[in-house]
Amino acid sequence: MAQRIHSVDAVRAVALFGILMAHAHNFFNIWQPELPTAGCDGVLNWLYTHVFVERFFLIFSFLFGLSFFLQLDRAAVKGIDFRGRFCWRLVLLAGFGLLHSWFYCGDILLIFSITGFIPVLLWRVPTRWLVVLCIICLMQPLALYHHVMGTPSAMKDWYDAVRVNYGLTWAPSGKSATFCEMGEWNIRNGVWHSLLYVVYSYRIWALIGMYLLGMIAGRLRVFEGAVRCKMFVLAAALAWVLVLLLDSFYEASYWHIIEPTLFVLALVPVLARLLSSPRVQWLAAPLGQLGRCTLTCYITQSIVILWFICGYGAGWMGRLSISSVMGLALCLYFLQLLACNVWLRFYRYGPLEGVWRYLTRLGMPAK
């Protein structure tokens, strides 16, 4: 059995934390009446804008591409072409995404399940061409075109037109809607809002670019120490600083769109190296256990927090500030960290991970 790269699991746990904080800041897309700003809300707003939003989603995308490569590469060593089974795995992921979408209309699993076929199609493309495609995607060509043409709102206008033409409605009140009413809206309308947002926000380009970058990192054995990334990190960090300066002069510009990508390019190698260091294994090891259960944790985070917010649960809507809901999410994350470390003492996989693996391997010959 191929040795598991534990630093990847730890980075995945950190990415899950960032995604949770971004979702909590937005009250998991449940509209909240505006509350007086608490003392630390301003700090949390800054962290949301400059640290959490977009960035950890992109780290997750990078890890998706890396995990795709590792699965297929390790199967290829055994003489198995795993592409067909991986496609079935994506179909199953869509099922988990639809289940999650009943609770939360900002689900990313369904998006991954649809766009995840792109790495399958590019599996045998030479690395040099993957690098070219990766750079093109991360440069956001459509956003650059609209920036040059002076039409920065073109994609938002497109989204509004689609929403009107197909009669997509806004969400019912999270305070008064029943569990079934909210879930039905999420499936009928919320899923489409989420998919359209990925397109009109240009996120789709960065998503695909990060898939490809994950595949490239896998091929170059970056996480196994075969390639050093010091110059890459330095170049990405310098580019990020330059883009921050440009963005400060051009509000809501092209530079604002690519800034999170550069932040992630500089952060991931540093984060992976830090979490692989023997000095921080006291933290990396338990994080790695949570990282092995990200599917379970990601879905249960939405279910638990939305139960506290929505009227069909505790009904705390209107009483939760940004600080309180993010504090609640932080407590949940630490409880999940503890639960995952206990669970994996007795089982090889997390609950939903085990189901996913079992369904993936149905019909496969025993090895």
matplotlib code that plots the C-alpha trace (Angstrom):
import matplotlib.pyplot as plt

x = [0.0, 1.3, 2.3, -0.2, 1.1, 0.0, 1.0, -1.7, -4.3, -3.2, -3.4, -6.9, -8.0, -6.7, -8.6, -11.7, -11.3, -11.0, -14.1, -16.0, -15.0, -16.0, -19.4, -20.0, -19.2, -22.0, -24.4, -24.3, -26.1, -29.1, -30.2, -29.8, -31.3, -28.4, -27.2, -25.1, -21.4, -19.6, -16.0, -14.3, -16.7, -14.5, -11.4, -13.4, -14.7, -11.1, -10.0, -13.0, -12.1, -8.3, -7.8, -10.9, -13.1, -12.1, -8.7, -9.4, -11.8, -8.9, -6.7, -9.4, -9.5, -5.7, -5.9, -8.7, -6.4, -3.5, -5.7, -7.0, -3.4, -2.4, -5.4, -4.8, -1.0, -1.1, -3.7, -1.5, 1.4, -0.8, -1.7, -5.2, -6.8, -8.8, -10.3, -13.7, -13.9, -13.0, -15.8, -18.2, -16.7, -17.6, -21.2, -21.3, -19.9, -22.8, -25.1, -23.4, -23.6, -27.3, -27.8, -25.8, -27.6, -30.9, -29.4, -27.0, -27.3, -23.6, -22.4, -19.1, -19.3, -21.7, -19.4, -16.4, -18.4, -19.2, -15.8, -13.9, -14.2, -11.8, -8.7, -9.9, -9.9, -6.4, -4.8, -2.4, -1.7, 2.1, 3.1, 4.4, 1.0, -0.7, 1.5, 0.4, -3.3, -2.8, -1.2, -4.0, -6.7, -5.1, -4.6, -8.4, -8.6, -12.3, -11.9, -8.9, -10.9, -13.7, -11.2, -9.5, -12.9, -14.2, -17.1, -16.4, -20.1, -20.7, -20.9, -23.1, -25.5, -25.5, -26.3, -29.2, -30.6, -30.4, -32.0, -34.9, -35.4, -35.5, -37.6, -35.0, -36.4, -34.7, -34.6, -37.5, -37.1, -34.8, -36.8, -40.2, -39.6, -40.0, -37.3, -39.0, -39.7, -36.1, -34.7, -37.1, -36.0, -32.3, -32.7, -35.0, -33.3, -30.3, -28.3, -28.7, -27.8, -24.6, -23.6, -24.2, -22.2, -19.2, -19.4, -20.2, -17.7, -15.0, -14.3, -14.6, -11.3, -9.3, -11.0, -9.8, -6.4, -6.0, -7.0, -4.3, -1.7, -2.5, -1.9, 1.4, 2.5, 1.6, 3.6, 6.6, 6.4, 6.4, 4.8, 7.3, 10.2, 11.4, 11.2, 11.9, 9.6, 11.5, 11.8, 8.1, 6.9, 9.1, 7.8, 4.2, 4.6, 6.1, 3.4, 0.7, 2.2, 2.3, -1.3, -2.4, -0.9, -2.6, -5.9, -5.7, -5.8, -8.5, -11.5, -13.4, -10.9, -9.2, -6.4, -9.0, -10.0, -6.6, -5.3, -6.7, -5.0, -1.6, -2.1, -2.8, 0.2, 2.5, 0.7, 0.3, 4.0, 4.8, 1.9, 2.7, 6.3, 5.4, 2.9, 5.4, 8.0, 8.7, 8.5, 4.8, 3.5, 1.7, -0.6, -0.2, -1.0, -4.5, -5.2, -4.3, -6.9, -9.6, -8.3, -9.1, -12.7, -13.3, -16.4, -18.2, -17.1, -17.9, -21.5, -22.1, -20.8, -23.7, -26.3, -25.3, -24.8, -28.0, -30.0, -28.9, -29.7, -32.9, -36.4, -36.9, -34.2, -33.1, -34.2, -31.3, -31.6, -31.5, -29.6, -26.3, -23.6, -20.8, -18.6, -21.0, -21.7, -18.0, -17.3, -19.9, -18.3, -14.9, -16.2, -17.8, -14.4, -12.6, -15.3, -14.9, -11.2, -11.6, -14.3, -12.2, -9.2, -11.3, -13.2, -10.1, -8.7, -11.4, -12.1, -10.0, -12.2, -14.7, -18.4, -19.2, -15.8, -16.4, -19.7, -18.1, -15.3, -17.6, -19.9, -16.8, -15.5, -18.7, -18.1, -14.3, -12.4, -10.8, -7.1]
y = [0.0, 3.5, 5.6, 8.3, 11.9, 13.2, 16.8, 16.8, 15.7, 18.5, 21.1, 19.8, 20.3, 23.9, 24.5, 23.1, 25.6, 28.5, 27.5, 27.1, 30.6, 32.1, 30.3, 31.3, 35.0, 34.8, 33.0, 30.1, 32.2, 32.7, 36.3, 38.0, 41.4, 43.8, 43.8, 46.4, 45.7, 44.2, 45.2, 42.3, 42.2, 44.7, 42.5, 39.4, 41.4, 42.2, 38.6, 37.4, 39.8, 39.4, 35.8, 33.5, 34.3, 32.6, 31.5, 28.3, 27.2, 27.4, 25.4, 22.8, 22.8, 22.4, 19.4, 17.9, 17.9, 16.5, 13.8, 12.9, 12.4, 10.4, 8.0, 7.4, 7.2, 4.7, 2.6, 2.8, 1.3, -1.7, -1.9, -0.5, 2.3, 4.0, 6.7, 5.0, 4.3, 7.9, 9.1, 6.9, 8.5, 11.9, 10.8, 9.6, 13.0, 14.7, 12.6, 13.9, 17.4, 17.2, 15.8, 18.7, 21.2, 20.4, 22.1, 24.6, 26.4, 27.2, 23.6, 23.1, 19.3, 19.4, 21.9, 19.6, 16.6, 18.5, 20.1, 17.1, 15.4, 17.9, 16.4, 13.0, 14.2, 15.8, 12.8, 11.9, 15.5, 16.2, 18.2, 21.1, 21.6, 21.3, 24.1, 26.3, 25.5, 26.1, 29.5, 30.5, 29.6, 31.2, 34.4, 34.7, 35.4, 36.2, 38.7, 40.2, 40.6, 42.4, 44.5, 45.6, 46.2, 48.2, 45.9, 44.6, 44.0, 41.9, 38.5, 39.9, 41.2, 37.8, 36.1, 38.5, 37.9, 34.1, 34.4, 36.4, 34.3, 31.0, 32.4, 31.7, 33.1, 34.3, 32.2, 32.2, 33.6, 31.3, 32.4, 31.3, 28.7, 25.0, 22.4, 21.1, 24.5, 25.6, 22.3, 22.4, 25.9, 25.0, 22.1, 23.9, 27.3, 27.5, 24.9, 26.9, 30.2, 28.5, 27.0, 30.3, 32.2, 30.1, 31.2, 34.8, 35.4, 34.0, 31.4, 28.6, 29.6, 29.6, 26.3, 24.5, 26.1, 24.8, 21.3, 21.4, 22.8, 20.0, 17.5, 19.2, 19.1, 15.4, 14.7, 16.6, 14.9, 18.2, 16.9, 14.0, 16.5, 15.8, 19.5, 22.6, 25.5, 28.4, 30.5, 29.7, 30.9, 34.0, 34.9, 34.3, 36.4, 39.3, 39.1, 39.1, 42.2, 43.9, 43.0, 44.3, 47.6, 47.7, 46.7, 49.6, 51.9, 50.1, 49.1, 46.0, 45.4, 42.5, 42.7, 42.0, 38.8, 37.3, 38.4, 35.4, 33.0, 34.5, 34.5, 30.7, 30.1, 31.6, 30.1, 26.4, 25.4, 27.2, 25.6, 22.1, 22.4, 23.8, 21.0, 18.3, 19.6, 17.2, 20.3, 20.9, 17.3, 18.0, 20.1, 18.5, 15.0, 15.7, 18.0, 15.2, 13.0, 15.6, 16.0, 12.4, 13.1, 16.3, 15.1, 14.1, 17.3, 19.6, 18.4, 18.2, 21.8, 23.1, 20.9, 21.9, 25.6, 26.1, 24.3, 27.0, 29.8, 28.7, 28.8, 25.0, 24.6, 26.7, 29.8, 32.1, 34.2, 37.9, 37.2, 36.1, 38.6, 37.8, 37.2, 34.8, 32.7, 32.5, 31.6, 28.9, 27.6, 27.6, 25.5, 23.1, 22.8, 21.8, 19.3, 17.8, 17.7, 15.7, 13.5, 12.6, 11.7, 9.4, 7.9, 7.0, 5.0, 2.5, 2.9, 3.4, 6.0, 8.7, 7.8, 9.4, 8.6, 5.0, 5.0, 6.8, 4.3, 1.3, 2.6, 3.5, -0.1, -1.9, -4.5, -4.2, -7.4, -8.0, -7.3]
z = [0.0, -1.0, 2.0, 2.8, 2.6, 6.0, 5.3, 2.6, 5.1, 7.5, 4.7, 3.8, 7.5, 7.4, 4.1, 5.7, 8.6, 6.3, 4.3, 7.6, 8.7, 5.4, 5.5, 9.1, 8.3, 5.7, 8.1, 5.7, 3.1, 5.3, 5.2, 8.6, 9.7, 10.2, 13.8, 15.7, 15.0, 18.0, 18.9, 17.1, 14.1, 12.2, 12.7, 11.5, 8.5, 7.6, 8.0, 5.9, 3.0, 3.1, 4.4, 4.3, 1.3, -2.0, -0.8, 1.1, -1.5, -4.0, -1.6, -1.6, -5.4, -5.5, -3.2, -5.3, -8.3, -6.3, -4.8, -8.3, -9.5, -6.4, -6.8, -10.5, -10.2, -7.4, -9.3, -12.4, -10.4, -9.8, -13.5, -13.0, -15.1, -12.4, -14.6, -15.1, -11.4, -10.6, -12.8, -10.9, -7.7, -9.1, -9.7, -6.1, -5.0, -6.9, -4.7, -1.5, -3.0, -3.6, 0.0, 1.3, -0.9, 0.9, 3.9, 2.4, -1.0, -1.2, -1.5, -3.4, -3.7, -6.7, -8.4, -7.9, -9.2, -12.4, -13.1, -11.8, -15.2, -16.6, -14.9, -16.2, -19.7, -19.3, -17.5, -20.3, -21.4, -21.1, -18.1, -20.2, -21.7, -18.3, -17.2, -20.1, -19.5, -15.8, -16.3, -18.8, -16.3, -13.3, -15.3, -15.6, -19.4, -19.4, -16.5, -18.3, -21.5, -19.6, -17.8, -21.1, -22.8, -19.8, -19.1, -15.6, -14.9, -18.0, -16.2, -13.4, -16.0, -17.7, -14.3, -13.7, -17.2, -16.7, -13.3, -14.6, -17.8, -15.9, -13.0, -10.2, -7.0, -3.9, -0.7, 1.7, 5.2, 7.2, 10.3, 9.1, 6.5, 7.5, 7.1, 3.9, 2.4, 2.9, 1.5, -1.5, -2.4, -2.0, -4.5, -7.0, -7.0, -4.6, -6.5, -9.7, -8.0, -6.7, -10.1, -11.8, -9.2, -9.9, -13.5, -13.2, -10.4, -12.7, -9.9, -12.5, -14.1, -10.9, -9.9, -13.0, -12.8, -9.3, -10.4, -13.0, -10.5, -8.1, -10.9, -11.8, -8.1, -8.0, -11.2, -9.9, -6.5, -4.7, -1.5, -1.4, -1.4, -4.9, -5.9, -3.9, -4.3, -2.7, -5.9, -6.8, -3.4, -3.6, -7.1, -6.1, -2.9, -4.9, -7.5, -4.7, -3.2, -6.6, -7.3, -3.9, -4.8, -8.2, -6.6, -4.2, -7.2, -9.2, -7.1, -8.1, -10.9, -12.6, -10.0, -7.2, -9.0, -9.3, -5.9, -4.0, -6.4, -5.9, -2.1, -2.3, -4.6, -2.0, 1.0, 0.1, -0.2, 3.0, 4.8, 3.6, 4.6, 8.0, 8.7, 7.6, 10.0, 13.0, 15.3, 14.7, 14.6, 17.9, 15.7, 12.3, 13.4, 14.9, 12.0, 9.6, 11.2, 10.6, 7.1, 6.4, 7.4, 5.4, 3.6, 6.9, 8.6, 5.7, 5.5, 9.2, 9.7, 7.6, 9.2, 12.7, 12.3, 10.2, 12.8, 15.3, 12.8, 11.1, 12.4, 12.0, 14.6, 17.5, 15.6, 16.8, 13.6, 14.5, 17.7, 16.3, 15.4, 13.1, 16.1, 17.8, 14.7, 13.9, 17.5, 17.3, 14.1, 15.8, 18.7, 16.3, 14.4, 17.6, 18.5, 15.1, 15.5, 18.7, 17.3, 14.2, 16.3, 18.4, 15.5, 13.5, 16.4, 15.7, 12.0, 8.9, 7.3, 8.4, 8.3, 4.9, 3.6, 4.3, 2.5, -0.4, -0.6, -0.3, -3.1, -5.3, -5.0, -5.7, -8.3, -8.3, -8.0, -4.6, -4.4]

ax = plt.figure().add_subplot(projection="3d")
ax.plot(x, y, z, "-o")
ax.set_aspect("equal")
plt.show()
